[in-house]
Amino acid sequence: MVQTARTQVAIIGAGPAGLLLAHLLHLAGVRSVVLENRSQQYIEERIRAGLLEQGTVDLLIECGVGERLKRESLVHHGIELRFGGRGHRIDLTALTGGRTVTIYAQHEVIKDLVKARLDAGGEIRFEVSDVSVHDFSGPTPRVRYRESGAERELACDFIAGCDGFHGICRESIPAGVLTVYDHHYPFAWLGVLTETPPVSPELIYTHHERGFALFTMRTTRVSRLYLQCTPDEDLANWPDDRIWEELRARLGTDGGVNLREGPILQKGITAMRGFVVEPMQYHRLFLAGDAAHIVPPTGAKGLNLAVADVRILARALAAHYAGRGMDLLERYSATCLRRIWRAQRFSWWMTTLLHRFPGEGPLRTRLQLAELDYLVHSKAASTALAENYTGLPFDD
Ligand SMILES: Cc1cc2nc3c(=O)[nH]c(=O)nc-3n(C[C@H](O)[C@H](O)[C@H](O)COP(=O)(O)OP(=O)(O)OC[C@H]3O[C@@H](n4cnc5c(N)ncnc54)[C@H](O)[C@@H]3O)c2cc1C
């Protein structure tokens, strides 16, 4: 016998999108249940993004989950662009009238959101399996899943598909409804997490003839470093010594590099992809975050876009339950997509500016260097970078 429960919004996925949506709905008096196929420990330890836009930080603080973030995060006022053996600082704060970016790891955001939900008596069902969504083209959607071997059903008014790129919600929308935009970049990132104090107080984006490199950090004791590599790179070919040698070569300037080696805690390959589906909704099923779009990580937009989507979705659902109709819900996809495409463009621009394109001759490299030179010497061009990097305004 299937056990049935009821809620107002069934949320699939306890990533940043699903958890923040549940929290914002709770603040608006709307009930939800989050269904997650991984364990609490797994999602709280999953290493992913680490850079929060100003608007993301403001929202997390405003909605009451920013206490630890305020205490433990690192606020950055600029970034460095390194090319031709020299570093050039972009003063984000001066160029944007006071805006900043903040380093605070995604899994720390997850811990804060899980705690807020559980402290408020919110329902997150971890380690469920076989999740499937049904009847969302009518007024009584249902979600079916298994928990501890038992079959369960959740009846609801709306389903939020916050189940990431490999989730089931997007695939459940009937064929022919969604237009898919998909682009694979011809390179990937080899990312390492290392117990090494940051070499610089700010991020360093490096254009180099051996390929792109990015220096960033998680805390004052842990650095995150990335190297451009091939999409089918085998991690077995990257012993620690080779990683340090390559980082030293790419991050070096005419004055040398003060990179300190330390234990490598984690290594992984991140594919580079641009992906968007339109629309992000089908009747009573709404997609948010990576379920609807992926950006290459160069512009650090993935997590921030997920936050922006659910901010809009939570407001639209709250307006509906407050008796103000379906208008905002009907406009959800169009509202989100305008900003998503601008972030997609920015991520594409940073990626094409900084990476080495396999098989291409020296012309592209010279054009990239000319653009970088213009970028760091033109206030207009630096301002465009700073505005996009710290995050474009929310559009609602
Ligand atoms: C390896 C990696 C590194 C990244 N690095 C960066 C970075 O440096 N900078 C940056 O900006 N972005 C980065 N990103 C992207 C960023 O982490 C994502 O954009 C962000 O996690 C999106 O949040 P989300 O909630 O939409 O999806 P997710 O975080 O993917 O959350 C989806 C959740 O749904 C769950 N789920 C999936 N399928 C089901 C199912 N069938 N049933 C129930 N639950 C399900 C998953 O377990 C997961 O918890 C990275 C992503 C990856 C994968």
Ligand as a Chemical Component Dictionary entry (heavy atoms), coordinates in Angstrom:
data_LIG
# 
_chem_comp.id                   LIG 
_chem_comp.type                 NON-POLYMER 
_chem_comp.pdbx_formal_charge   0 
_chem_comp.three_letter_code    LIG 
# 
loop_
_chem_comp_atom.comp_id 
_chem_comp_atom.atom_id 
_chem_comp_atom.alt_atom_id 
_chem_comp_atom.type_symbol 
_chem_comp_atom.charge 
_chem_comp_atom.model_Cartn_x 
_chem_comp_atom.model_Cartn_y 
_chem_comp_atom.model_Cartn_z 
_chem_comp_atom.pdbx_ordinal 
LIG C1  C1  C 0 32.118 19.476 -9.830  1  
LIG C2  C2  C 0 31.441 20.829 -9.902  2  
LIG C3  C3  C 0 32.171 21.988 -9.654  3  
LIG C4  C4  C 0 31.560 23.244 -9.740  4  
LIG N1  N1  N 0 32.297 24.368 -9.510  5  
LIG C5  C5  C 0 31.700 25.572 -9.608  6  
LIG C6  C6  C 0 32.412 26.766 -9.388  7  
LIG O1  O1  O 0 33.610 26.737 -9.097  8  
LIG N2  N2  N 0 31.749 27.945 -9.487  9  
LIG C7  C7  C 0 30.402 27.998 -9.791  10 
LIG O2  O2  O 0 29.806 29.069 -9.849  11 
LIG N3  N3  N 0 29.708 26.902 -10.010 12 
LIG C8  C8  C 0 30.326 25.689 -9.924  13 
LIG N4  N4  N 0 29.598 24.585 -10.129 14 
LIG C9  C9  C 0 28.194 24.755 -10.402 15 
LIG C10 C10 C 0 27.381 24.942 -9.127  16 
LIG O3  O3  O 0 27.884 24.088 -8.128  17 
LIG C11 C11 C 0 25.935 24.637 -9.493  18 
LIG O4  O4  O 0 25.534 25.611 -10.433 19 
LIG C12 C12 C 0 24.992 24.628 -8.304  20 
LIG O5  O5  O 0 25.261 23.498 -7.487  21 
LIG C13 C13 C 0 23.546 24.562 -8.797  22 
LIG O6  O6  O 0 22.687 24.321 -7.723  23 
LIG P1  P1  P 0 21.362 23.463 -7.931  24 
LIG O7  O7  O 0 20.699 23.458 -6.610  25 
LIG O8  O8  O 0 20.628 23.964 -9.106  26 
LIG O9  O9  O 0 21.847 22.002 -8.335  27 
LIG P2  P2  P 0 22.703 20.941 -7.517  28 
LIG O10 O10 O 0 23.637 21.594 -6.588  29 
LIG O11 O11 O 0 23.232 19.982 -8.519  30 
LIG O12 O12 O 0 21.616 20.199 -6.616  31 
LIG C14 C14 C 0 20.718 19.266 -7.131  32 
LIG C15 C15 C 0 20.342 18.287 -6.018  33 
LIG O13 O13 O 0 19.376 17.366 -6.508  34 
LIG C16 C16 C 0 19.725 16.069 -6.109  35 
LIG N5  N5  N 0 19.107 15.141 -7.062  36 
LIG C17 C17 C 0 19.476 14.886 -8.336  37 
LIG N6  N6  N 0 18.655 14.000 -8.907  38 
LIG C18 C18 C 0 17.725 13.715 -7.969  39 
LIG C19 C19 C 0 16.604 12.838 -7.966  40 
LIG N7  N7  N 0 16.273 12.100 -9.026  41 
LIG N8  N8  N 0 15.851 12.743 -6.844  42 
LIG C20 C20 C 0 16.169 13.490 -5.744  43 
LIG N9  N9  N 0 17.238 14.315 -5.696  44 
LIG C21 C21 C 0 17.995 14.427 -6.799  45 
LIG C22 C22 C 0 21.233 16.063 -6.106  46 
LIG O14 O14 O 0 21.784 15.053 -5.275  47 
LIG C23 C23 C 0 21.532 17.455 -5.561  48 
LIG O15 O15 O 0 21.635 17.479 -4.158  49 
LIG C24 C24 C 0 30.197 23.325 -10.066 50 
LIG C25 C25 C 0 29.454 22.163 -10.312 51 
LIG C26 C26 C 0 30.068 20.916 -10.247 52 
LIG C27 C27 C 0 29.252 19.677 -10.547 53 
# 
loop_
_chem_comp_bond.comp_id 
_chem_comp_bond.atom_id_1 
_chem_comp_bond.atom_id_2 
_chem_comp_bond.value_order 
_chem_comp_bond.pdbx_ordinal 
LIG C1  C2  SING 1  
LIG C2  C3  SING 2  
LIG C2  C26 DOUB 3  
LIG C3  C4  DOUB 4  
LIG C4  N1  SING 5  
LIG C4  C24 SING 6  
LIG N1  C5  DOUB 7  
LIG C5  C6  SING 8  
LIG C5  C8  SING 9  
LIG C6  O1  DOUB 10 
LIG C6  N2  SING 11 
LIG N2  C7  SING 12 
LIG C7  O2  DOUB 13 
LIG C7  N3  SING 14 
LIG N3  C8  DOUB 15 
LIG C8  N4  SING 16 
LIG N4  C9  SING 17 
LIG N4  C24 SING 18 
LIG C9  C10 SING 19 
LIG C10 O3  SING 20 
LIG C10 C11 SING 21 
LIG C11 O4  SING 22 
LIG C11 C12 SING 23 
LIG C12 O5  SING 24 
LIG C12 C13 SING 25 
LIG C13 O6  SING 26 
LIG O6  P1  SING 27 
LIG P1  O7  DOUB 28 
LIG P1  O8  SING 29 
LIG P1  O9  SING 30 
LIG O9  P2  SING 31 
LIG P2  O10 DOUB 32 
LIG P2  O11 SING 33 
LIG P2  O12 SING 34 
LIG O12 C14 SING 35 
LIG C14 C15 SING 36 
LIG C15 O13 SING 37 
LIG C15 C23 SING 38 
LIG O13 C16 SING 39 
LIG C16 N5  SING 40 
LIG C16 C22 SING 41 
LIG N5  C17 SING 42 
LIG N5  C21 SING 43 
LIG C17 N6  DOUB 44 
LIG N6  C18 SING 45 
LIG C18 C19 SING 46 
LIG C18 C21 DOUB 47 
LIG C19 N7  SING 48 
LIG C19 N8  DOUB 49 
LIG N8  C20 SING 50 
LIG C20 N9  DOUB 51 
LIG N9  C21 SING 52 
LIG C22 O14 SING 53 
LIG C22 C23 SING 54 
LIG C23 O15 SING 55 
LIG C24 C25 DOUB 56 
LIG C25 C26 SING 57 
LIG C26 C27 SING 58 
# 
